[in-house]
Amino acid sequence: MAAKLRTYAPIAMPVLALIAVVATYHRYLSTGVAILVGAILIGAVLSAVHHAEVVAHRVGEPLGSIVLAVAVTVIEVGLIITLMLAGGSGTETLARDTAFAAVMITCNGIVGLSLFLGSLKHGLPRFNREGTGAALSVVATLAGAALVLPAFTTGASGGRFTGVQLAFVAVIALALWLAFVSTQTGRHRDFFLPIKPPSDARLDSTDSGDHADPPTNRATIISLVLLVVSLLSVVQLGHAVQPNIESGLAAAGIPSTFVGVVIAFIVLLPEGIAASRAALGNRLQTSLNLGYGSAIASIGLTIPAIAVASIWLDGPLVLGLGPVQLVLLALTLLVSVLTVAPGRSTRLQGIIHLIILAAFVFLAISP
């Protein structure tokens, strides 16, 4: 029964999500219906990443991690633009809140959980510090340019870029992402490949997926079509449940800026699952590729997309981080450098990252 569910759910979920899109189009949802639609939305996200994994398996590593990161970022950008077009309180900071939440979740949540699980099961798993360090430097540069600089520039007030500044940052963000992808898939590809375990190392069942035969061309094309359907459905369903999310946060006394954190957690959930499975399978490098690659894509693709969308979006676009967020970002980058430098992981490093994530979530709820 469970095997059949795993086989048919990724095919049925995009169809169910498409039906939900038609049924909820331009309609206000009651609380019960919104919860059901939210469950379908999460299922569609999981389905989207499943089909992205099929495509990724076809193209191989590290290109597969890039496919997954781009798929997740497309969902993120679609949700941000859709919610910003709908208007409402907090939409002027939605892009900033979501991008910053994505950085914190990937660099502390995904990376921290992967380090903890990998160390818990395999002792001192190793990773390529050259490639991981390069990825971390790109994350730091992107976060600094897109989220830190607007808090200090004087061309526009309130943590905003001027039009020219926004265009410049969008160009360098996209250029950095392209340069990273070129490095990851080009002549320095080996820096991003998992370090092979010793020949006498015990193989784990969670690692079996890494040795499975690649999907056929037909299966890849079907997954590509279902991936597109899932992505489009997620964006529209996110728009449908937006009023319910905002009213729920208001009733709980949580700031409206927490919507960005919710979006980031939803779209990065499958990445976290995939990274955890890789860490348990003694493929920590794959986990780090997913974590840092998603952070790079989240800023490197989101900021250019939002910059273009700002042409027709009404209202200001606030990207500059506040003092508390700046401290958390600085702490994250400092700890990440110390984590990457040895080229191996311990449970303590994972716990530290997870505690920083917990501090971020707590302060987002109670600033």
C-alpha positions as CSV (number, residue, x, y, z in Angstrom):
1,M,0.0,0.0,0.0
2,A,2.8,2.4,1.0
3,A,4.7,1.5,-2.2
4,K,1.7,2.2,-4.4
5,L,1.1,5.6,-2.6
6,R,4.7,6.6,-3.2
7,T,4.3,5.6,-6.9
8,Y,1.0,7.3,-7.7
9,A,1.0,10.3,-5.3
10,P,3.5,12.4,-7.3
11,I,1.3,11.9,-10.4
12,A,-2.0,12.4,-8.7
13,M,-1.0,15.5,-6.6
14,P,-0.4,17.9,-9.6
15,V,-3.8,16.9,-11.0
16,L,-5.5,17.4,-7.6
17,A,-3.7,20.8,-7.2
18,L,-4.9,21.9,-10.6
19,I,-8.5,21.0,-9.6
20,A,-8.1,23.0,-6.4
21,V,-6.8,26.0,-8.4
22,V,-10.0,25.9,-10.5
23,A,-12.3,25.4,-7.5
24,T,-10.7,28.3,-5.5
25,Y,-10.1,30.8,-8.2
26,H,-11.2,34.3,-7.0
27,R,-13.1,32.8,-4.0
28,Y,-12.7,33.6,-0.3
29,L,-11.9,30.4,1.6
30,S,-13.4,29.4,5.0
31,T,-10.9,28.2,7.6
32,G,-11.6,24.5,7.0
33,V,-11.2,24.8,3.2
34,A,-8.1,26.9,3.6
35,I,-6.5,24.2,5.7
36,L,-7.4,21.6,3.1
37,V,-6.0,23.8,0.3
38,G,-2.9,24.4,2.4
39,A,-2.3,20.7,2.6
40,I,-2.8,20.3,-1.1
41,L,-0.3,23.2,-1.6
42,I,2.3,21.4,0.5
43,G,1.6,18.2,-1.4
44,A,2.1,20.1,-4.7
45,V,5.4,21.5,-3.5
46,L,6.6,18.0,-2.5
47,S,5.4,16.7,-5.9
48,A,7.2,19.5,-7.7
49,V,10.5,18.7,-6.1
50,H,10.0,14.9,-6.6
51,H,9.7,15.5,-10.4
52,A,12.6,17.9,-10.2
53,E,14.6,15.1,-8.6
54,V,13.7,12.8,-11.5
55,V,15.0,15.4,-13.9
56,A,18.0,16.0,-11.7
57,H,18.8,12.2,-11.6
58,R,18.8,12.2,-15.3
59,V,21.3,15.0,-15.6
60,G,23.5,13.9,-12.7
61,E,25.3,15.6,-9.8
62,P,26.1,18.5,-9.3
63,L,23.8,19.7,-12.0
64,G,21.0,17.9,-10.2
65,S,21.3,20.1,-7.2
66,I,21.1,23.1,-9.4
67,V,17.8,21.8,-10.9
68,L,16.3,21.3,-7.5
69,A,17.4,24.8,-6.3
70,V,16.0,26.5,-9.4
71,A,12.7,24.6,-9.1
72,V,12.4,25.7,-5.5
73,T,13.3,29.3,-6.3
74,V,10.7,29.5,-9.1
75,I,8.0,28.5,-6.5
76,E,9.4,31.2,-4.1
77,V,9.5,34.0,-6.7
78,G,6.0,33.1,-8.0
79,L,4.6,33.2,-4.5
80,I,6.3,36.5,-3.7
81,I,5.2,38.3,-6.8
82,T,1.6,36.9,-6.6
83,L,1.3,38.1,-2.9
84,M,2.8,41.5,-3.7
85,L,0.4,42.0,-6.6
86,A,-2.5,41.2,-4.2
87,G,-1.3,43.9,-1.8
88,G,-1.9,44.0,1.9
89,S,0.1,44.8,5.0
90,G,3.8,43.9,4.9
91,T,4.0,43.3,1.1
92,E,6.7,46.0,0.8
93,T,9.1,43.9,2.8
94,L,7.9,40.5,1.6
95,A,10.8,39.9,-0.9
96,R,13.4,40.9,1.8
97,D,11.7,38.8,4.5
98,T,11.5,35.7,2.3
99,A,15.0,36.0,0.9
100,F,16.5,36.5,4.4
101,A,14.4,33.6,5.8
102,A,15.7,31.4,2.9
103,V,19.3,32.3,3.8
104,M,18.7,31.5,7.5
105,I,16.8,28.3,6.8
106,T,19.3,27.0,4.3
107,C,22.6,28.0,6.0
108,N,21.4,27.1,9.5
109,G,18.4,24.7,9.1
110,I,19.3,22.5,6.1
111,V,23.1,22.7,6.7
112,G,22.8,22.3,10.5
113,L,20.4,19.4,10.3
114,S,22.6,17.7,7.6
115,L,25.7,18.2,9.7
116,F,24.0,16.8,12.8
117,L,22.5,13.8,11.1
118,G,25.6,13.0,9.1
119,S,27.8,13.2,12.2
120,L,25.3,11.2,14.3
121,K,25.3,8.3,11.9
122,H,28.8,8.4,10.3
123,G,31.1,9.9,12.9
124,L,33.1,12.6,11.1
125,P,31.8,12.8,7.6
126,R,34.0,14.8,5.2
127,F,33.2,17.3,2.5
128,N,35.0,19.3,-0.1
129,R,35.9,22.6,1.6
130,E,37.1,24.2,-1.6
131,G,33.7,23.9,-3.3
132,T,31.7,24.5,-0.1
133,G,33.8,27.5,0.8
134,A,33.3,29.0,-2.7
135,A,29.5,28.5,-2.3
136,L,29.6,30.2,1.1
137,S,31.5,33.2,-0.3
138,V,28.9,33.6,-3.0
139,V,26.1,33.5,-0.3
140,A,27.9,36.1,1.7
141,T,28.4,38.4,-1.2
142,L,24.8,38.1,-2.4
143,A,23.4,38.7,1.0
144,G,25.7,41.7,1.6
145,A,24.9,43.3,-1.7
146,A,21.1,42.7,-1.8
147,L,20.1,42.8,1.9
148,V,22.8,44.7,3.8
149,L,23.7,47.6,1.5
150,P,20.2,49.0,1.2
151,A,20.2,49.5,4.9
152,F,23.0,51.9,4.6
153,T,22.7,53.6,1.2
154,T,21.5,57.2,1.2
155,G,20.0,57.4,-2.3
156,A,16.6,56.4,-0.9
157,S,15.3,56.2,2.6
158,G,13.8,53.3,4.6
159,G,16.1,50.5,3.5
160,R,15.3,51.0,-0.2
161,F,17.4,51.1,-3.3
162,T,17.0,53.8,-6.0
163,G,16.0,52.4,-9.4
164,V,19.5,52.5,-10.7
165,Q,20.9,50.8,-7.6
166,L,18.3,48.1,-7.7
167,A,19.1,47.4,-11.4
168,F,22.8,47.3,-10.6
169,V,22.3,44.8,-7.7
170,A,20.0,42.7,-9.8
171,V,22.6,42.4,-12.6
172,I,25.5,41.5,-10.2
173,A,23.2,39.0,-8.4
174,L,22.4,37.3,-11.6
175,A,26.0,37.4,-12.7
176,L,27.2,35.8,-9.4
177,W,24.6,33.0,-9.8
178,L,25.7,32.3,-13.4
179,A,29.4,32.4,-12.4
180,F,28.7,29.9,-9.5
181,V,26.7,27.6,-11.8
182,S,29.5,27.8,-14.4
183,T,32.1,26.9,-11.8
184,Q,30.0,24.1,-10.3
185,T,29.3,22.4,-13.6
186,G,32.5,23.4,-15.4
187,R,36.2,22.9,-14.9
188,H,35.9,22.9,-11.1
189,R,33.1,20.4,-11.0
190,D,35.1,18.0,-8.8
191,F,35.0,20.5,-5.9
192,F,31.3,19.9,-5.6
193,L,31.2,16.1,-5.9
194,P,30.8,13.9,-2.7
195,I,34.1,12.6,-1.2
196,K,34.1,8.9,-1.7
197,P,33.9,6.9,1.6
198,P,36.6,4.4,2.3
199,S,36.3,1.1,0.5
200,D,35.4,-0.8,3.7
201,A,32.8,1.7,4.7
202,R,29.4,0.3,5.4
203,L,26.8,1.2,2.7
204,D,23.5,2.4,4.0
205,S,20.1,1.7,2.5
206,T,19.4,5.4,2.4
207,D,22.2,5.7,-0.2
208,S,20.7,3.3,-2.6
209,G,19.0,6.0,-4.6
210,D,22.3,7.4,-5.6
211,H,23.1,4.2,-7.5
212,A,19.7,3.6,-9.2
213,D,19.4,3.6,-12.9
214,P,18.6,7.0,-14.4
215,P,15.0,7.5,-15.6
216,T,14.1,7.0,-19.2
217,N,13.5,9.9,-21.6
218,R,9.8,9.2,-21.5
219,A,9.8,9.3,-17.6
220,T,11.9,12.5,-17.7
221,I,9.5,14.3,-20.1
222,I,6.5,13.3,-18.0
223,S,8.1,14.5,-14.8
224,L,9.1,17.8,-16.6
225,V,5.4,18.4,-17.6
226,L,4.1,17.5,-14.1
227,L,6.8,19.8,-12.6
228,V,5.5,22.8,-14.6
229,V,1.9,21.9,-13.6
230,S,2.9,21.7,-9.9
231,L,4.8,25.0,-10.0
232,L,1.9,26.9,-11.5
233,S,-0.5,25.3,-9.1
234,V,1.6,26.2,-6.1
235,V,1.7,29.9,-7.1
236,Q,-2.0,30.1,-7.5
237,L,-2.9,28.2,-4.4
238,G,-0.5,30.4,-2.4
239,H,-2.5,33.4,-3.6
240,A,-5.8,31.7,-2.6
241,V,-4.7,31.1,1.0
242,Q,-3.0,34.4,1.5
243,P,-5.9,36.1,3.3
244,N,-6.3,33.2,5.7
245,I,-2.6,33.2,6.5
246,E,-2.6,36.9,7.2
247,S,-5.7,36.7,9.4
248,G,-4.3,33.7,11.3
249,L,-1.1,35.5,12.0
250,A,-3.0,38.6,13.1
251,A,-5.2,36.6,15.5
252,A,-2.1,35.0,17.0
253,G,-0.4,38.4,17.5
254,I,2.4,37.5,15.1
255,P,3.8,40.3,12.8
256,S,2.7,40.2,9.2
257,T,6.4,40.0,8.2
258,F,6.3,36.4,9.3
259,V,4.5,35.6,6.0
260,G,7.9,35.6,4.3
261,V,9.2,33.0,6.8
262,V,6.2,30.8,6.2
263,I,6.8,31.0,2.4
264,A,10.4,30.1,2.8
265,F,9.7,27.1,5.1
266,I,7.1,25.8,2.7
267,V,9.2,26.0,-0.4
268,L,12.4,24.7,1.3
269,L,10.8,21.8,3.1
270,P,11.5,19.3,0.2
271,E,15.1,20.6,0.0
272,G,15.5,19.9,3.7
273,I,14.1,16.4,3.3
274,A,16.4,15.7,0.3
275,A,19.5,17.1,2.1
276,S,18.7,15.0,5.3
277,R,18.4,11.8,3.2
278,A,21.7,12.6,1.5
279,A,23.4,13.2,4.9
280,L,22.1,9.9,6.3
281,G,23.4,8.2,3.2
282,N,26.9,9.6,3.9
283,R,26.7,12.1,1.0
284,L,27.2,15.3,3.1
285,Q,28.6,17.2,0.1
286,T,25.3,16.7,-1.7
287,S,23.5,18.1,1.4
288,L,25.7,21.2,1.4
289,N,25.3,21.6,-2.4
290,L,21.5,21.7,-1.8
291,G,21.7,24.0,1.2
292,Y,24.1,26.7,-0.1
293,G,22.9,26.2,-3.7
294,S,19.3,27.1,-2.6
295,A,20.6,30.1,-0.7
296,I,22.5,31.3,-3.8
297,A,19.5,30.7,-6.1
298,S,17.1,32.3,-3.6
299,I,18.9,35.7,-3.8
300,G,20.6,35.4,-7.2
301,L,17.4,34.7,-9.0
302,T,14.8,36.3,-6.7
303,I,16.3,39.8,-6.6
304,P,16.5,40.1,-10.4
305,A,13.0,38.8,-10.8
306,I,11.6,41.2,-8.2
307,A,13.6,44.0,-9.8
308,V,11.9,43.4,-13.1
309,A,8.5,42.9,-11.4
310,S,8.9,46.2,-9.6
311,I,8.3,48.0,-12.9
312,W,4.6,47.2,-12.6
313,L,4.3,46.6,-8.8
314,D,2.8,49.4,-6.8
315,G,4.3,50.6,-3.6
316,P,7.9,50.7,-2.2
317,L,10.3,47.7,-2.2
318,V,12.2,47.5,1.0
319,L,15.3,45.2,1.0
320,G,17.4,46.5,3.8
321,L,17.7,44.4,6.9
322,G,17.0,45.7,10.4
323,P,19.6,45.6,13.3
324,V,18.5,42.3,14.7
325,Q,18.5,40.7,11.2
326,L,22.0,42.1,10.5
327,V,23.3,40.5,13.8
328,L,21.8,37.2,12.9
329,L,23.2,37.3,9.4
330,A,26.7,38.2,10.6
331,L,26.5,35.4,13.2
332,T,25.4,32.9,10.6
333,L,28.2,33.8,8.2
334,L,30.9,33.8,11.0
335,V,29.8,30.4,12.3
336,S,29.5,29.0,8.7
337,V,33.1,30.0,7.9
338,L,34.2,28.1,11.1
339,T,32.1,25.1,10.0
340,V,33.4,24.9,6.5
341,A,37.1,25.5,7.3
342,P,38.0,22.0,8.7
343,G,36.3,20.1,5.8
344,R,34.6,17.7,8.2
345,S,31.5,18.0,10.5
346,T,30.6,17.3,14.1
347,R,27.3,17.2,15.9
348,L,28.3,20.3,17.8
349,Q,28.5,22.3,14.6
350,G,25.1,21.1,13.5
351,I,23.5,22.0,16.9
352,I,25.0,25.5,16.8
353,H,23.5,26.2,13.4
354,L,20.1,24.8,14.5
355,I,20.2,27.0,17.6
356,I,20.8,30.1,15.4
357,L,17.8,29.1,13.3
358,A,15.7,28.7,16.4
359,A,16.7,32.2,17.5
360,F,15.8,33.6,14.1
361,V,12.3,32.0,14.2
362,F,11.7,33.2,17.8
363,L,12.7,36.7,17.0
364,A,10.6,36.8,13.9
365,I,7.6,35.9,16.0
366,S,8.5,38.1,18.9
367,P,10.7,40.9,17.7
